[in-house]
Amino acid sequence: MDTAARIPLEVQDGNLRGLVKQLCALLHAPAGSALALVLETEGSTYARVGTPVLFTPDGHQGWISGGCLEPEIAQRAQQVAAQRRMDWMEIDTRDDAALFSGSAVGCRGCQRIVLLPLAALTPARGLFETWLQHPVPLQWDLHADGHLDLRCGSTQVVLQLPAQPIGWQGPRVHWSLQWLRSPRVLLLGAGPELAPLQPMLQGLGWHVEVREPRAAWRERAGIAPPVEAAMGEGSPAAPGPDAVLVMHHAFELDLQALDTLASTPVRFIGLLGPTRRRDDLYSLLPADTVAALAPRVRSPIGLPLGGRGPEAIALSIAAQLQAWRHGTALDRP
């Protein structure tokens, strides 16, 4: 696979969009809530650096562990929210005793976490909303003295929070974290695969857009009428897609889509249907158009996981998109 195709897609695992949407909502009434961020990891850990978890009086969204550490962190998060002070936690399970301790996580790793009272982050609500709407990363710069610098595009918020002393021994007193943008996928067609595929991709952190030119199919799927826009272009608030799935279940519509996509920079084009159908489509396109498409088209779209029906097809498509997103050998052009 072309390494260059992966460069703009080195994003966080999981789905930050859902958590950030809840964060924005909570910032209107942040009492009792706190945000945890993983600052450092060593050894085997469930979460990577930059992973966020929201702790609220009603529970939490996101995960730092498989569930074994969250109750302990939630207790500290309640204190942070009440005191409105930045605090720190080190969770070290690298020695044998940790295997049989109260947490009993079974992972030999260490995570160092900062806890931020949500009430102190209310001036940054617009910045988080900017990250949701624009294709730019969100940069966190945190200091042990409580200094917090947040930047997203041209928006910057600088805060000074009261802070507890760091509770571990280490040389670092400043951390820079980055939440990169979500990858964007455009689904062309609202066939039976859409219902299981769309929430699956959204749950994996993809920004999903659906376009369907046929009114009856739009009505059945409950999607809005199409908005005219070039598939390889977009304004800063609505960038072009990283991947496009051609799945109209209509030969002529798929032909039109492939013809248009040939001249766009989209690096992943998935085509629903067997290879014979792809070859029939190619036979009606100019040779230079086919040459521009062929290195980018996955046909038939989806990893060969087995099974039939919309749910199995949706799973295979989501699996291939994830493989491509993270540059694994499972993806095949």
Sequence and secondary structure as in RCSB ss.txt:
>XXXX:A:sequence
MDTAARIPLEVQDGNLRGLVKQLCALLHAPAGSALALVLETEGSTYARVGTPVLFTPDGHQGWISGGCLEPEIAQ
RAQQVAAQRRMDWMEIDTRDDAALFSGSAVGCRGCQRIVLLPLAALTPARGLFETWLQHPVPLQWDLHADGHLDL
RCGSTQVVLQLPAQPIGWQGPRVHWSLQWLRSPRVLLLGAGPELAPLQPMLQGLGWHVEVREPRAAWRERAGIAP
PVEAAMGEGSPAAPGPDAVLVMHHAFELDLQALDTLASTPVRFIGLLGPTRRRDDLYSLLPADTVAALAPRVRSP
IGLPLGGRGPEAIALSIAAQLQAWRHGTALDRP
>XXXX:A:secstr
  GGGGGGG   SS HHHHHHHHHHHTTS TT EEEEEEEEEES SS TT EEEEETTEEES SSSSSSHHHHHH
HHHHHHHHT BEEEEEE  SGGGGGSSS     EEEEEEEEEGGGGGGGHHHHHHHHHSSS EEEEEETTSEEEE
EETTEEEEEE  B   SS  S  EEEEEE    EEEEE   TTHHHHHHHHHHTT EEEEE   HHHHHHHT   
     TT  BTTB   SEEEE  S HHHHHHHHHHHTTS  SEEEE S HHHHHHHHHTS HHHHHHHTTTEESS
 S      SHHHHHHHHHHHHHHHHTT TT   
